[in-house]
Amino acid sequence: MAADLNLEWICSLPRSWTYGITRGGRVFFINEEAKSTTWLHPVTGEAVVTGHRRQSTDLPTGWEEAYTFEGARYYIKW
């Protein structure tokens, strides 16, 4: 089960850990000490859902729907 990204999750990262976000909006975790990455939060063992994933909708050509970290919907015209 995936969990939403929030400040508590970021603050609970162990000292040698940071996080990154792919172009597609997926969160991954970086262990600076071990020089490794994982999709799973190092403390909880869960994947994180950011809300940045684009949704397929019936939008006009050139438009895409996305979501902020807080869950607000927005639209992008390419």
C-alpha positions as CSV (number, residue, x, y, z in Angstrom):
1,M,0.0,0.0,0.0
2,A,1.3,3.4,-0.9
3,A,1.1,6.5,1.4
4,D,0.9,10.2,0.6
5,L,4.1,12.3,0.9
6,N,3.9,14.7,3.8
7,L,6.3,16.7,6.0
8,E,6.4,14.0,8.7
9,W,7.6,11.4,6.2
10,I,10.4,13.8,5.1
11,C,11.4,14.7,8.6
12,S,11.4,11.0,9.7
13,L,14.2,10.1,7.3
14,P,17.3,8.8,9.0
15,R,20.3,11.0,9.0
16,S,22.0,9.6,5.9
17,W,18.9,9.5,3.8
18,T,17.4,12.1,1.4
19,Y,14.7,11.8,-1.3
20,G,14.3,12.7,-5.0
21,I,11.4,12.9,-7.4
22,T,11.4,11.5,-10.9
23,R,10.2,13.4,-13.9
24,G,7.0,11.3,-13.7
25,G,6.4,12.4,-10.1
26,R,7.5,9.2,-8.3
27,V,9.3,9.7,-5.0
28,F,12.5,7.6,-4.4
29,F,14.8,7.6,-1.4
30,I,18.6,8.0,-1.4
31,N,21.0,6.5,1.1
32,E,24.0,8.8,0.8
33,E,26.1,6.6,3.1
34,A,25.5,3.3,1.2
35,K,25.2,5.1,-2.2
36,S,21.9,3.3,-2.9
37,T,18.3,4.1,-3.8
38,T,14.9,2.5,-3.1
39,W,11.3,3.2,-3.9
40,L,10.4,2.3,-0.3
41,H,10.6,4.7,2.7
42,P,13.5,3.5,4.8
43,V,11.6,3.7,8.1
44,T,8.1,2.5,7.1
45,G,8.9,0.3,4.1
46,E,6.1,1.8,2.1
47,A,6.1,3.5,-1.3
48,V,5.0,7.1,-1.4
49,V,2.4,8.6,-3.6
50,T,3.1,12.2,-4.5
51,G,0.0,13.1,-6.4
52,H,2.0,14.4,-9.3
53,R,1.0,11.6,-11.6
54,R,-0.9,12.7,-14.6
55,Q,-4.4,11.5,-14.9
56,S,-6.0,10.4,-18.2
57,T,-9.1,12.5,-18.7
58,D,-11.2,13.8,-21.6
59,L,-9.3,17.1,-21.8
60,P,-8.8,19.0,-25.1
61,T,-5.7,18.2,-27.2
62,G,-2.5,19.6,-25.6
63,W,-3.9,19.7,-22.0
64,E,-2.9,17.4,-19.1
65,E,-4.2,17.2,-15.6
66,A,-1.8,16.9,-12.6
67,Y,-1.9,17.3,-8.8
68,T,0.3,19.2,-6.3
69,F,1.8,17.5,-3.2
70,E,-1.2,18.9,-1.3
71,G,-3.7,17.3,-3.6
72,A,-4.8,20.4,-5.5
73,R,-5.7,19.7,-9.2
74,Y,-4.1,21.8,-11.9
75,Y,-3.9,21.7,-15.7
76,I,-0.9,22.0,-18.0
77,K,-1.2,23.1,-21.7
78,W,1.7,21.8,-23.8
